[in-house]
């Protein structure tokens, strides 16, 4: 059995909207987006398959295979997979 799973997330910083894939543990410790965002021993969050959209030029998104985001720059994070529910999307604020 695979020890990891992948979840699409949208991260907002003061300057960018970032959509990418976050690698999480399958179960237990670090199996939720909030676990990764609240891990004080880590200063950065790694994402793959990324679309980077500058707030000042939203018509020019950039595609990147890999991006590292400073955790202290994250204003808002939304697990995109949660949008399929009938209620409001899951929201994790940092």
PDB file of N, CA, C and O in Angstrom:
ATOM      1  N   UNK A   1       0.837  -1.184   0.000  1.00  0.00           N
ATOM      2  CA  UNK A   1       0.000   0.000   0.000  1.00  0.00           C
ATOM      3  C   UNK A   1       0.882   1.248   0.000  1.00  0.00           C
ATOM      4  O   UNK A   1       1.880   1.318   0.717  1.00  0.00           O
ATOM      5  N   UNK A   2       0.508   2.204  -0.793  1.00  0.00           N
ATOM      6  CA  UNK A   2       1.207   3.488  -0.872  1.00  0.00           C
ATOM      7  C   UNK A   2       1.141   4.196   0.479  1.00  0.00           C
ATOM      8  O   UNK A   2       0.089   4.212   1.118  1.00  0.00           O
ATOM      9  N   UNK A   3       2.256   4.781   0.916  1.00  0.00           N
ATOM     10  CA  UNK A   3       2.302   5.472   2.205  1.00  0.00           C
ATOM     11  C   UNK A   3       1.880   6.929   2.106  1.00  0.00           C
ATOM     12  O   UNK A   3       1.707   7.590   3.130  1.00  0.00           O
ATOM     13  N   UNK A   4       1.712   7.441   0.894  1.00  0.00           N
ATOM     14  CA  UNK A   4       1.358   8.833   0.697  1.00  0.00           C
ATOM     15  C   UNK A   4       0.109   8.960  -0.155  1.00  0.00           C
ATOM     16  O   UNK A   4      -0.275   8.041  -0.879  1.00  0.00           O
ATOM     17  N   UNK A   5      -0.509  10.116  -0.048  1.00  0.00           N
ATOM     18  CA  UNK A   5      -1.617  10.458  -0.937  1.00  0.00           C
ATOM     19  C   UNK A   5      -1.397  11.897  -1.379  1.00  0.00           C
ATOM     20  O   UNK A   5      -0.617  12.625  -0.764  1.00  0.00           O
ATOM     21  N   UNK A   6      -2.070  12.304  -2.427  1.00  0.00           N
ATOM     22  CA  UNK A   6      -1.890  13.639  -2.989  1.00  0.00           C
ATOM     23  C   UNK A   6      -3.206  14.399  -2.921  1.00  0.00           C
ATOM     24  O   UNK A   6      -4.272  13.848  -3.198  1.00  0.00           O
ATOM     25  N   UNK A   7      -3.119  15.658  -2.554  1.00  0.00           N
ATOM     26  CA  UNK A   7      -4.314  16.488  -2.466  1.00  0.00           C
ATOM     27  C   UNK A   7      -4.049  17.832  -3.134  1.00  0.00           C
ATOM     28  O   UNK A   7      -3.020  18.466  -2.898  1.00  0.00           O
ATOM     29  N   UNK A   8      -4.994  18.254  -3.972  1.00  0.00           N
ATOM     30  CA  UNK A   8      -4.906  19.564  -4.621  1.00  0.00           C
ATOM     31  C   UNK A   8      -5.300  20.627  -3.605  1.00  0.00           C
ATOM     32  O   UNK A   8      -6.287  20.484  -2.884  1.00  0.00           O
ATOM     33  N   UNK A   9      -4.511  21.694  -3.562  1.00  0.00           N
ATOM     34  CA  UNK A   9      -4.775  22.802  -2.652  1.00  0.00           C
ATOM     35  C   UNK A   9      -4.636  24.123  -3.398  1.00  0.00           C
ATOM     36  O   UNK A   9      -3.934  24.227  -4.404  1.00  0.00           O
ATOM     37  N   UNK A  10      -5.320  25.114  -2.874  1.00  0.00           N
ATOM     38  CA  UNK A  10      -5.130  26.489  -3.333  1.00  0.00           C
ATOM     39  C   UNK A  10      -4.567  27.258  -2.157  1.00  0.00           C
ATOM     40  O   UNK A  10      -5.145  27.251  -1.070  1.00  0.00           O
ATOM     41  N   UNK A  11      -3.450  27.916  -2.368  1.00  0.00           N
ATOM     42  CA  UNK A  11      -2.794  28.701  -1.333  1.00  0.00           C
ATOM     43  C   UNK A  11      -2.765  30.152  -1.781  1.00  0.00           C
ATOM     44  O   UNK A  11      -2.443  30.453  -2.931  1.00  0.00           O
ATOM     45  N   UNK A  12      -3.101  31.039  -0.871  1.00  0.00           N
ATOM     46  CA  UNK A  12      -3.040  32.469  -1.140  1.00  0.00           C
ATOM     47  C   UNK A  12      -1.907  33.066  -0.315  1.00  0.00           C
ATOM     48  O   UNK A  12      -1.772  32.782   0.875  1.00  0.00           O
ATOM     49  N   UNK A  13      -1.097  33.894  -0.963  1.00  0.00           N
ATOM     50  CA  UNK A  13      -0.114  34.719  -0.269  1.00  0.00           C
ATOM     51  C   UNK A  13      -0.501  36.172  -0.560  1.00  0.00           C
ATOM     52  O   UNK A  13      -1.479  36.418  -1.266  1.00  0.00           O
ATOM     53  N   UNK A  14       0.236  37.112  -0.035  1.00  0.00           N
ATOM     54  CA  UNK A  14      -0.066  38.516  -0.300  1.00  0.00           C
ATOM     55  C   UNK A  14       0.050  38.846  -1.784  1.00  0.00           C
ATOM     56  O   UNK A  14      -0.615  39.758  -2.274  1.00  0.00           O
ATOM     57  N   UNK A  15       0.897  38.101  -2.502  1.00  0.00           N
ATOM     58  CA  UNK A  15       1.162  38.436  -3.909  1.00  0.00           C
ATOM     59  C   UNK A  15       0.674  37.416  -4.925  1.00  0.00           C
ATOM     60  O   UNK A  15       0.585  37.738  -6.110  1.00  0.00           O
ATOM     61  N   UNK A  16       0.349  36.181  -4.499  1.00  0.00           N
ATOM     62  CA  UNK A  16       0.019  35.117  -5.460  1.00  0.00           C
ATOM     63  C   UNK A  16      -1.123  34.224  -4.988  1.00  0.00           C
ATOM     64  O   UNK A  16      -1.359  34.053  -3.792  1.00  0.00           O
ATOM     65  N   UNK A  17      -1.817  33.665  -5.966  1.00  0.00           N
ATOM     66  CA  UNK A  17      -2.706  32.530  -5.748  1.00  0.00           C
ATOM     67  C   UNK A  17      -1.960  31.334  -6.332  1.00  0.00           C
ATOM     68  O   UNK A  17      -1.511  31.375  -7.478  1.00  0.00           O
ATOM     69  N   UNK A  18      -1.831  30.284  -5.554  1.00  0.00           N
ATOM     70  CA  UNK A  18      -1.052  29.121  -5.970  1.00  0.00           C
ATOM     71  C   UNK A  18      -1.932  27.887  -5.866  1.00  0.00           C
ATOM     72  O   UNK A  18      -2.465  27.589  -4.797  1.00  0.00           O
ATOM     73  N   UNK A  19      -2.087  27.166  -6.978  1.00  0.00           N
ATOM     74  CA  UNK A  19      -2.795  25.892  -6.960  1.00  0.00           C
ATOM     75  C   UNK A  19      -1.778  24.812  -7.263  1.00  0.00           C
ATOM     76  O   UNK A  19      -1.037  24.901  -8.242  1.00  0.00           O
ATOM     77  N   UNK A  20      -1.744  23.786  -6.417  1.00  0.00           N
ATOM     78  CA  UNK A  20      -0.784  22.718  -6.616  1.00  0.00           C
ATOM     79  C   UNK A  20      -1.171  21.473  -5.856  1.00  0.00           C
ATOM     80  O   UNK A  20      -2.200  21.425  -5.182  1.00  0.00           O
ATOM     81  N   UNK A  21      -0.331  20.473  -5.975  1.00  0.00           N
ATOM     82  CA  UNK A  21      -0.569  19.192  -5.320  1.00  0.00           C
ATOM     83  C   UNK A  21       0.363  19.056  -4.128  1.00  0.00           C
ATOM     84  O   UNK A  21       1.581  19.191  -4.251  1.00  0.00           O
ATOM     85  N   UNK A  22      -0.226  18.790  -2.986  1.00  0.00           N
ATOM     86  CA  UNK A  22       0.496  18.605  -1.734  1.00  0.00           C
ATOM     87  C   UNK A  22       0.560  17.116  -1.442  1.00  0.00           C
ATOM     88  O   UNK A  22      -0.452  16.422  -1.541  1.00  0.00           O
ATOM     89  N   UNK A  23       1.736  16.616  -1.083  1.00  0.00           N
ATOM     90  CA  UNK A  23       1.885  15.210  -0.721  1.00  0.00           C
ATOM     91  C   UNK A  23       1.674  15.059   0.780  1.00  0.00           C
ATOM     92  O   UNK A  23       2.343  15.714   1.579  1.00  0.00           O
ATOM     93  N   UNK A  24       0.745  14.198   1.153  1.00  0.00           N
ATOM     94  CA  UNK A  24       0.390  13.966   2.557  1.00  0.00           C
ATOM     95  C   UNK A  24       0.588  12.503   2.908  1.00  0.00           C
ATOM     96  O   UNK A  24       0.608  11.638   2.032  1.00  0.00           O
ATOM     97  N   UNK A  25       0.735  12.236   4.197  1.00  0.00           N
ATOM     98  CA  UNK A  25       0.766  10.844   4.667  1.00  0.00           C
ATOM     99  C   UNK A  25      -0.603  10.219   4.425  1.00  0.00           C
ATOM    100  O   UNK A  25      -1.621  10.910   4.485  1.00  0.00           O
ATOM    101  N   UNK A  26      -0.634   8.942   4.158  1.00  0.00           N
ATOM    102  CA  UNK A  26      -1.906   8.255   3.910  1.00  0.00           C
ATOM    103  C   UNK A  26      -2.810   8.326   5.139  1.00  0.00           C
ATOM    104  O   UNK A  26      -4.000   8.614   5.014  1.00  0.00           O
ATOM    105  N   UNK A  27      -2.260   8.069   6.314  1.00  0.00           N
ATOM    106  CA  UNK A  27      -3.029   8.057   7.563  1.00  0.00           C
ATOM    107  C   UNK A  27      -2.189   8.657   8.680  1.00  0.00           C
ATOM    108  O   UNK A  27      -0.969   8.770   8.558  1.00  0.00           O
ATOM    109  N   UNK A  28      -2.845   9.039   9.765  1.00  0.00           N
ATOM    110  CA  UNK A  28      -2.142   9.471  10.967  1.00  0.00           C
ATOM    111  C   UNK A  28      -1.495  10.833  10.843  1.00  0.00           C
ATOM    112  O   UNK A  28      -2.040  11.748  10.225  1.00  0.00           O
ATOM    113  N   UNK A  29      -0.314  10.951  11.444  1.00  0.00           N
ATOM    114  CA  UNK A  29       0.420  12.210  11.515  1.00  0.00           C
ATOM    115  C   UNK A  29       0.712  12.745  10.118  1.00  0.00           C
ATOM    116  O   UNK A  29       1.201  12.020   9.251  1.00  0.00           O
ATOM    117  N   UNK A  30       0.409  14.010   9.917  1.00  0.00           N
ATOM    118  CA  UNK A  30       0.585  14.720   8.644  1.00  0.00           C
ATOM    119  C   UNK A  30      -0.291  14.164   7.515  1.00  0.00           C
ATOM    120  O   UNK A  30       0.110  14.166   6.351  1.00  0.00           O
ATOM    121  N   UNK A  31      -1.468  13.699   7.864  1.00  0.00           N
ATOM    122  CA  UNK A  31      -2.375  13.200   6.837  1.00  0.00           C
ATOM    123  C   UNK A  31      -3.415  14.246   6.435  1.00  0.00           C
ATOM    124  O   UNK A  31      -4.234  14.001   5.549  1.00  0.00           O
ATOM    125  N   UNK A  32      -3.381  15.414   7.088  1.00  0.00           N
ATOM    126  CA  UNK A  32      -4.306  16.495   6.756  1.00  0.00           C
ATOM    127  C   UNK A  32      -3.519  17.726   6.305  1.00  0.00           C
ATOM    128  O   UNK A  32      -2.360  17.910   6.676  1.00  0.00           O
ATOM    129  N   UNK A  33      -4.166  18.554   5.507  1.00  0.00           N
ATOM    130  CA  UNK A  33      -3.530  19.794   5.053  1.00  0.00           C
ATOM    131  C   UNK A  33      -3.137  20.639   6.257  1.00  0.00           C
ATOM    132  O   UNK A  33      -2.042  21.202   6.285  1.00  0.00           O
ATOM    133  N   UNK A  34      -4.007  20.735   7.242  1.00  0.00           N
ATOM    134  CA  UNK A  34      -3.707  21.548   8.426  1.00  0.00           C
ATOM    135  C   UNK A  34      -2.497  21.031   9.192  1.00  0.00           C
ATOM    136  O   UNK A  34      -1.779  21.823   9.802  1.00  0.00           O
ATOM    137  N   UNK A  35      -2.252  19.724   9.175  1.00  0.00           N
ATOM    138  CA  UNK A  35      -1.060  19.165   9.839  1.00  0.00           C
ATOM    139  C   UNK A  35       0.216  19.714   9.204  1.00  0.00           C
ATOM    140  O   UNK A  35       1.161  20.070   9.908  1.00  0.00           O
ATOM    141  N   UNK A  36       0.240  19.781   7.885  1.00  0.00           N
ATOM    142  CA  UNK A  36       1.420  20.275   7.169  1.00  0.00           C
ATOM    143  C   UNK A  36       1.595  21.775   7.405  1.00  0.00           C
ATOM    144  O   UNK A  36       2.711  22.243   7.634  1.00  0.00           O
ATOM    145  N   UNK A  37       0.496  22.527   7.351  1.00  0.00           N
ATOM    146  CA  UNK A  37       0.585  23.974   7.518  1.00  0.00           C
ATOM    147  C   UNK A  37       0.937  24.392   8.940  1.00  0.00           C
ATOM    148  O   UNK A  37       1.506  25.464   9.146  1.00  0.00           O
ATOM    149  N   UNK A  38       0.609  23.565   9.913  1.00  0.00           N
ATOM    150  CA  UNK A  38       0.884  23.897  11.312  1.00  0.00           C
ATOM    151  C   UNK A  38       2.154  23.251  11.849  1.00  0.00           C
ATOM    152  O   UNK A  38       2.442  23.378  13.038  1.00  0.00           O
ATOM    153  N   UNK A  39       2.919  22.562  11.010  1.00  0.00           N
ATOM    154  CA  UNK A  39       4.156  21.897  11.443  1.00  0.00           C
ATOM    155  C   UNK A  39       5.239  22.953  11.679  1.00  0.00           C
ATOM    156  O   UNK A  39       5.880  23.407  10.731  1.00  0.00           O
ATOM    157  N   UNK A  40       5.441  23.336  12.916  1.00  0.00           N
ATOM    158  CA  UNK A  40       6.374  24.419  13.239  1.00  0.00           C
ATOM    159  C   UNK A  40       7.825  24.062  12.953  1.00  0.00           C
ATOM    160  O   UNK A  40       8.665  24.957  12.850  1.00  0.00           O
ATOM    161  N   UNK A  41       8.139  22.789  12.823  1.00  0.00           N
ATOM    162  CA  UNK A  41       9.518  22.393  12.514  1.00  0.00           C
ATOM    163  C   UNK A  41       9.861  22.548  11.036  1.00  0.00           C
ATOM    164  O   UNK A  41      11.012  22.354  10.645  1.00  0.00           O
ATOM    165  N   UNK A  42       8.882  22.893  10.217  1.00  0.00           N
ATOM    166  CA  UNK A  42       9.106  23.088   8.783  1.00  0.00           C
ATOM    167  C   UNK A  42       8.818  24.536   8.419  1.00  0.00           C
ATOM    168  O   UNK A  42       7.797  25.094   8.821  1.00  0.00           O
ATOM    169  N   UNK A  43       9.716  25.135   7.661  1.00  0.00           N
ATOM    170  CA  UNK A  43       9.535  26.524   7.245  1.00  0.00           C
ATOM    171  C   UNK A  43       8.922  26.650   5.861  1.00  0.00           C
ATOM    172  O   UNK A  43       8.496  27.738   5.472  1.00  0.00           O
ATOM    173  N   UNK A  44       8.870  25.545   5.102  1.00  0.00           N
ATOM    174  CA  UNK A  44       8.411  25.594   3.721  1.00  0.00           C
ATOM    175  C   UNK A  44       7.422  24.477   3.438  1.00  0.00           C
ATOM    176  O   UNK A  44       7.450  23.426   4.078  1.00  0.00           O
ATOM    177  N   UNK A  45       6.546  24.720   2.467  1.00  0.00           N
ATOM    178  CA  UNK A  45       5.582  23.739   1.985  1.00  0.00           C
ATOM    179  C   UNK A  45       5.915  23.477   0.522  1.00  0.00           C
ATOM    180  O   UNK A  45       6.021  24.417  -0.266  1.00  0.00           O
ATOM    181  N   UNK A  46       6.079  22.224   0.155  1.00  0.00           N
ATOM    182  CA  UNK A  46       6.419  21.837  -1.221  1.00  0.00           C
ATOM    183  C   UNK A  46       5.159  21.443  -1.981  1.00  0.00           C
ATOM    184  O   UNK A  46       4.318  20.700  -1.476  1.00  0.00           O
ATOM    185  N   UNK A  47       5.045  21.953  -3.205  1.00  0.00           N
ATOM    186  CA  UNK A  47       3.919  21.632  -4.073  1.00  0.00           C
ATOM    187  C   UNK A  47       4.433  21.194  -5.437  1.00  0.00           C
ATOM    188  O   UNK A  47       5.475  21.663  -5.895  1.00  0.00           O
ATOM    189  N   UNK A  48       3.705  20.302  -6.079  1.00  0.00           N
ATOM    190  CA  UNK A  48       4.017  19.885  -7.445  1.00  0.00           C
ATOM    191  C   UNK A  48       2.839  20.220  -8.345  1.00  0.00           C
ATOM    192  O   UNK A  48       1.740  20.502  -7.868  1.00  0.00           O
ATOM    193  N   UNK A  49       3.078  20.187  -9.658  1.00  0.00           N
ATOM    194  CA  UNK A  49       2.042  20.448 -10.662  1.00  0.00           C
ATOM    195  C   UNK A  49       1.320  21.756 -10.339  1.00  0.00           C
ATOM    196  O   UNK A  49       0.117  21.771 -10.079  1.00  0.00           O
ATOM    197  N   UNK A  50       2.077  22.848 -10.362  1.00  0.00           N
ATOM    198  CA  UNK A  50       1.637  24.131  -9.810  1.00  0.00           C
ATOM    199  C   UNK A  50       1.220  25.126 -10.888  1.00  0.00           C
ATOM    200  O   UNK A  50       1.859  25.246 -11.934  1.00  0.00           O
ATOM    201  N   UNK A  51       0.131  25.832 -10.604  1.00  0.00           N
ATOM    202  CA  UNK A  51      -0.264  27.013 -11.352  1.00  0.00           C
ATOM    203  C   UNK A  51      -0.094  28.196 -10.405  1.00  0.00           C
ATOM    204  O   UNK A  51      -0.690  28.231  -9.329  1.00  0.00           O
ATOM    205  N   UNK A  52       0.720  29.160 -10.812  1.00  0.00           N
ATOM    206  CA  UNK A  52       1.042  30.334 -10.006  1.00  0.00           C
ATOM    207  C   UNK A  52       0.414  31.548 -10.676  1.00  0.00           C
ATOM    208  O   UNK A  52       0.730  31.864 -11.823  1.00  0.00           O
ATOM    209  N   UNK A  53      -0.472  32.225  -9.962  1.00  0.00           N
ATOM    210  CA  UNK A  53      -1.198  33.359 -10.532  1.00  0.00           C
ATOM    211  C   UNK A  53      -0.888  34.607  -9.707  1.00  0.00           C
ATOM    212  O   UNK A  53      -1.318  34.701  -8.557  1.00  0.00           O
ATOM    213  N   UNK A  54      -0.153  35.562 -10.268  1.00  0.00           N
ATOM    214  CA  UNK A  54       0.122  36.808  -9.542  1.00  0.00           C
ATOM    215  C   UNK A  54      -1.168  37.614  -9.374  1.00  0.00           C
ATOM    216  O   UNK A  54      -1.955  37.726 -10.314  1.00  0.00           O
ATOM    217  N   UNK A  55      -1.390  38.177  -8.177  1.00  0.00           N
ATOM    218  CA  UNK A  55      -2.593  38.984  -7.950  1.00  0.00           C
ATOM    219  C   UNK A  55      -2.609  40.228  -8.837  1.00  0.00           C
ATOM    220  O   UNK A  55      -3.681  40.696  -9.223  1.00  0.00           O
ATOM    221  N   UNK A  56      -1.437  40.768  -9.163  1.00  0.00           N
ATOM    222  CA  UNK A  56      -1.394  41.988  -9.978  1.00  0.00           C
ATOM    223  C   UNK A  56      -1.452  41.716 -11.481  1.00  0.00           C
ATOM    224  O   UNK A  56      -1.501  42.661 -12.269  1.00  0.00           O
ATOM    225  N   UNK A  57      -1.448  40.447 -11.896  1.00  0.00           N
ATOM    226  CA  UNK A  57      -1.548  40.089 -13.319  1.00  0.00           C
ATOM    227  C   UNK A  57      -2.229  38.723 -13.462  1.00  0.00           C
ATOM    228  O   UNK A  57      -1.615  37.771 -13.944  1.00  0.00           O
ATOM    229  N   UNK A  58      -3.507  38.628 -13.041  1.00  0.00           N
ATOM    230  CA  UNK A  58      -4.175  37.316 -13.039  1.00  0.00           C
ATOM    231  C   UNK A  58      -4.351  36.690 -14.417  1.00  0.00           C
ATOM    232  O   UNK A  58      -4.623  35.494 -14.522  1.00  0.00           O
ATOM    233  N   UNK A  59      -4.202  37.478 -15.463  1.00  0.00           N
ATOM    234  CA  UNK A  59      -4.358  36.939 -16.816  1.00  0.00           C
ATOM    235  C   UNK A  59      -3.108  36.207 -17.303  1.00  0.00           C
ATOM    236  O   UNK A  59      -3.117  35.628 -18.390  1.00  0.00           O
ATOM    237  N   UNK A  60      -2.030  36.226 -16.508  1.00  0.00           N
ATOM    238  CA  UNK A  60      -0.788  35.574 -16.930  1.00  0.00           C
ATOM    239  C   UNK A  60      -0.340  34.511 -15.925  1.00  0.00           C
ATOM    240  O   UNK A  60       0.677  34.688 -15.254  1.00  0.00           O
ATOM    241  N   UNK A  61      -1.089  33.411 -15.815  1.00  0.00           N
ATOM    242  CA  UNK A  61      -0.661  32.349 -14.893  1.00  0.00           C
ATOM    243  C   UNK A  61       0.617  31.680 -15.389  1.00  0.00           C
ATOM    244  O   UNK A  61       0.866  31.598 -16.592  1.00  0.00           O
ATOM    245  N   UNK A  62       1.413  31.208 -14.449  1.00  0.00           N
ATOM    246  CA  UNK A  62       2.640  30.469 -14.761  1.00  0.00           C
ATOM    247  C   UNK A  62       2.463  29.026 -14.320  1.00  0.00           C
ATOM    248  O   UNK A  62       1.865  28.754 -13.279  1.00  0.00           O
ATOM    249  N   UNK A  63       2.987  28.104 -15.118  1.00  0.00           N
ATOM    250  CA  UNK A  63       2.942  26.683 -14.775  1.00  0.00           C
ATOM    251  C   UNK A  63       4.338  26.259 -14.318  1.00  0.00           C
ATOM    252  O   UNK A  63       5.334  26.602 -14.955  1.00  0.00           O
ATOM    253  N   UNK A  64       4.406  25.512 -13.213  1.00  0.00           N
ATOM    254  CA  UNK A  64       5.668  25.026 -12.688  1.00  0.00           C
ATOM    255  C   UNK A  64       5.508  23.586 -12.231  1.00  0.00           C
ATOM    256  O   UNK A  64       4.462  23.202 -11.708  1.00  0.00           O
ATOM    257  N   UNK A  65       6.541  22.802 -12.429  1.00  0.00           N
ATOM    258  CA  UNK A  65       6.521  21.410 -11.989  1.00  0.00           C
ATOM    259  C   UNK A  65       6.644  21.315 -10.467  1.00  0.00           C
ATOM    260  O   UNK A  65       6.075  20.412  -9.853  1.00  0.00           O
ATOM    261  N   UNK A  66       7.392  22.251  -9.854  1.00  0.00           N
ATOM    262  CA  UNK A  66       7.681  22.185  -8.424  1.00  0.00           C
ATOM    263  C   UNK A  66       7.851  23.601  -7.876  1.00  0.00           C
ATOM    264  O   UNK A  66       8.547  24.423  -8.471  1.00  0.00           O
ATOM    265  N   UNK A  67       7.212  23.879  -6.739  1.00  0.00           N
ATOM    266  CA  UNK A  67       7.332  25.177  -6.069  1.00  0.00           C
ATOM    267  C   UNK A  67       7.420  24.932  -4.567  1.00  0.00           C
ATOM    268  O   UNK A  67       6.760  24.045  -4.027  1.00  0.00           O
ATOM    269  N   UNK A  68       8.239  25.728  -3.913  1.00  0.00           N
ATOM    270  CA  UNK A  68       8.335  25.700  -2.453  1.00  0.00           C
ATOM    271  C   UNK A  68       7.831  27.039  -1.945  1.00  0.00           C
ATOM    272  O   UNK A  68       8.296  28.090  -2.386  1.00  0.00           O
ATOM    273  N   UNK A  69       6.877  27.005  -1.015  1.00  0.00           N
ATOM    274  CA  UNK A  69       6.269  28.223  -0.477  1.00  0.00           C
ATOM    275  C   UNK A  69       6.674  28.371   0.987  1.00  0.00           C
ATOM    276  O   UNK A  69       6.572  27.422   1.765  1.00  0.00           O
ATOM    277  N   UNK A  70       7.134  29.564   1.353  1.00  0.00           N
ATOM    278  CA  UNK A  70       7.458  29.831   2.755  1.00  0.00           C
ATOM    279  C   UNK A  70       6.161  29.794   3.567  1.00  0.00           C
ATOM    280  O   UNK A  70       5.206  30.510   3.267  1.00  0.00           O
ATOM    281  N   UNK A  71       6.146  28.969   4.571  1.00  0.00           N
ATOM    282  CA  UNK A  71       4.945  28.767   5.386  1.00  0.00           C
ATOM    283  C   UNK A  71       4.460  30.076   6.003  1.00  0.00           C
ATOM    284  O   UNK A  71       3.255  30.299   6.115  1.00  0.00           O
ATOM    285  N   UNK A  72       5.388  30.939   6.401  1.00  0.00           N
ATOM    286  CA  UNK A  72       4.992  32.194   7.047  1.00  0.00           C
ATOM    287  C   UNK A  72       4.401  33.205   6.069  1.00  0.00           C
ATOM    288  O   UNK A  72       3.910  34.247   6.502  1.00  0.00           O
ATOM    289  N   UNK A  73       4.433  32.932   4.770  1.00  0.00           N
ATOM    290  CA  UNK A  73       3.837  33.808   3.764  1.00  0.00           C
ATOM    291  C   UNK A  73       2.410  33.388   3.394  1.00  0.00           C
ATOM    292  O   UNK A  73       1.720  34.105   2.670  1.00  0.00           O
ATOM    293  N   UNK A  74       1.973  32.235   3.888  1.00  0.00           N
ATOM    294  CA  UNK A  74       0.650  31.720   3.550  1.00  0.00           C
ATOM    295  C   UNK A  74      -0.405  32.443   4.382  1.00  0.00           C
ATOM    296  O   UNK A  74      -0.351  32.460   5.612  1.00  0.00           O
ATOM    297  N   UNK A  75      -1.365  33.040   3.677  1.00  0.00           N
ATOM    298  CA  UNK A  75      -2.453  33.749   4.324  1.00  0.00           C
ATOM    299  C   UNK A  75      -3.680  32.851   4.440  1.00  0.00           C
ATOM    300  O   UNK A  75      -4.424  32.927   5.418  1.00  0.00           O
ATOM    301  N   UNK A  76      -3.885  31.998   3.432  1.00  0.00           N
ATOM    302  CA  UNK A  76      -5.085  31.178   3.344  1.00  0.00           C
ATOM    303  C   UNK A  76      -4.770  29.919   2.553  1.00  0.00           C
ATOM    304  O   UNK A  76      -4.022  29.968   1.576  1.00  0.00           O
ATOM    305  N   UNK A  77      -5.335  28.794   2.969  1.00  0.00           N
ATOM    306  CA  UNK A  77      -5.171  27.549   2.218  1.00  0.00           C
ATOM    307  C   UNK A  77      -6.509  26.832   2.144  1.00  0.00           C
ATOM    308  O   UNK A  77      -7.216  26.701   3.143  1.00  0.00           O
ATOM    309  N   UNK A  78      -6.845  26.370   0.948  1.00  0.00           N
ATOM    310  CA  UNK A  78      -8.110  25.683   0.723  1.00  0.00           C
ATOM    311  C   UNK A  78      -7.828  24.326   0.085  1.00  0.00           C
ATOM    312  O   UNK A  78      -7.257  24.274  -1.005  1.00  0.00           O
ATOM    313  N   UNK A  79      -8.213  23.227   0.737  1.00  0.00           N
ATOM    314  CA  UNK A  79      -8.119  21.918   0.071  1.00  0.00           C
ATOM    315  C   UNK A  79      -9.173  21.865  -1.036  1.00  0.00           C
ATOM    316  O   UNK A  79     -10.370  21.873  -0.749  1.00  0.00           O
ATOM    317  N   UNK A  80      -8.749  21.812  -2.270  1.00  0.00           N
ATOM    318  CA  UNK A  80      -9.685  21.870  -3.397  1.00  0.00           C
ATOM    319  C   UNK A  80     -10.567  20.645  -3.473  1.00  0.00           C
ATOM    320  O   UNK A  80     -11.682  20.738  -3.988  1.00  0.00           O
ATOM    321  N   UNK A  81     -10.126  19.513  -2.991  1.00  0.00           N
ATOM    322  CA  UNK A  81     -10.939  18.300  -3.017  1.00  0.00           C
ATOM    323  C   UNK A  81     -12.184  18.436  -2.154  1.00  0.00           C
ATOM    324  O   UNK A  81     -13.157  17.715  -2.374  1.00  0.00           O
ATOM    325  N   UNK A  82     -12.182  19.349  -1.169  1.00  0.00           N
ATOM    326  CA  UNK A  82     -13.334  19.546  -0.290  1.00  0.00           C
ATOM    327  C   UNK A  82     -14.474  20.276  -0.982  1.00  0.00           C
ATOM    328  O   UNK A  82     -15.581  20.310  -0.445  1.00  0.00           O
ATOM    329  N   UNK A  83     -14.251  20.855  -2.139  1.00  0.00           N
ATOM    330  CA  UNK A  83     -15.289  21.630  -2.823  1.00  0.00           C
ATOM    331  C   UNK A  83     -16.427  20.762  -3.342  1.00  0.00           C
ATOM    332  O   UNK A  83     -17.468  21.290  -3.733  1.00  0.00           O
ATOM    333  N   UNK A  84     -16.257  19.452  -3.356  1.00  0.00           N
ATOM    334  CA  UNK A  84     -17.276  18.584  -3.918  1.00  0.00           C
ATOM    335  C   UNK A  84     -18.474  18.418  -2.991  1.00  0.00           C
ATOM    336  O   UNK A  84     -19.515  17.929  -3.430  1.00  0.00           O
ATOM    337  N   UNK A  85     -18.360  18.811  -1.713  1.00  0.00           N
ATOM    338  CA  UNK A  85     -19.452  18.668  -0.754  1.00  0.00           C
ATOM    339  C   UNK A  85     -20.576  19.649  -1.002  1.00  0.00           C
ATOM    340  O   UNK A  85     -20.460  20.538  -1.846  1.00  0.00           O
ATOM    341  N   UNK A  86     -21.674  19.487  -0.260  1.00  0.00           N
ATOM    342  CA  UNK A  86     -22.831  20.357  -0.448  1.00  0.00           C
ATOM    343  C   UNK A  86     -22.707  21.649   0.340  1.00  0.00           C
ATOM    344  O   UNK A  86     -23.390  22.624   0.029  1.00  0.00           O
ATOM    345  N   UNK A  87     -21.852  21.677   1.351  1.00  0.00           N
ATOM    346  CA  UNK A  87     -21.668  22.882   2.153  1.00  0.00           C
ATOM    347  C   UNK A  87     -20.542  23.722   1.613  1.00  0.00           C
ATOM    348  O   UNK A  87     -20.058  23.487   0.506  1.00  0.00           O
ATOM    349  N   UNK A  88     -20.113  24.723   2.405  1.00  0.00           N
ATOM    350  CA  UNK A  88     -18.998  25.562   1.964  1.00  0.00           C
ATOM    351  C   UNK A  88     -17.715  24.753   1.891  1.00  0.00           C
ATOM    352  O   UNK A  88     -17.571  23.753   2.595  1.00  0.00           O
ATOM    353  N   UNK A  89     -16.766  25.183   1.033  1.00  0.00           N
ATOM    354  CA  UNK A  89     -15.524  24.422   0.904  1.00  0.00           C
ATOM    355  C   UNK A  89     -14.753  24.406   2.204  1.00  0.00           C
ATOM    356  O   UNK A  89     -14.856  25.328   3.014  1.00  0.00           O
ATOM    357  N   UNK A  90     -13.957  23.321   2.404  1.00  0.00           N
ATOM    358  CA  UNK A  90     -13.092  23.238   3.588  1.00  0.00           C
ATOM    359  C   UNK A  90     -12.101  24.363   3.562  1.00  0.00           C
ATOM    360  O   UNK A  90     -11.595  24.719   2.497  1.00  0.00           O
ATOM    361  N   UNK A  91     -11.811  24.935   4.711  1.00  0.00           N
ATOM    362  CA  UNK A  91     -10.967  26.114   4.780  1.00  0.00           C
ATOM    363  C   UNK A  91     -10.022  25.970   5.946  1.00  0.00           C
ATOM    364  O   UNK A  91     -10.438  25.672   7.065  1.00  0.00           O
ATOM    365  N   UNK A  92      -8.760  26.179   5.684  1.00  0.00           N
ATOM    366  CA  UNK A  92      -7.760  26.149   6.733  1.00  0.00           C
ATOM    367  C   UNK A  92      -7.031  27.466   6.717  1.00  0.00           C
ATOM    368  O   UNK A  92      -6.350  27.786   5.743  1.00  0.00           O
ATOM    369  N   UNK A  93      -7.160  28.229   7.769  1.00  0.00           N
ATOM    370  CA  UNK A  93      -6.477  29.510   7.848  1.00  0.00           C
ATOM    371  C   UNK A  93      -5.227  29.357   8.671  1.00  0.00           C
ATOM    372  O   UNK A  93      -5.214  28.642   9.674  1.00  0.00           O
ATOM    373  N   UNK A  94      -4.163  30.033   8.246  1.00  0.00           N
ATOM    374  CA  UNK A  94      -2.892  29.933   8.952  1.00  0.00           C
ATOM    375  C   UNK A  94      -2.601  31.245   9.628  1.00  0.00           C
ATOM    376  O   UNK A  94      -1.571  31.386  10.286  1.00  0.00           O
TER     377      UNK A  94
END
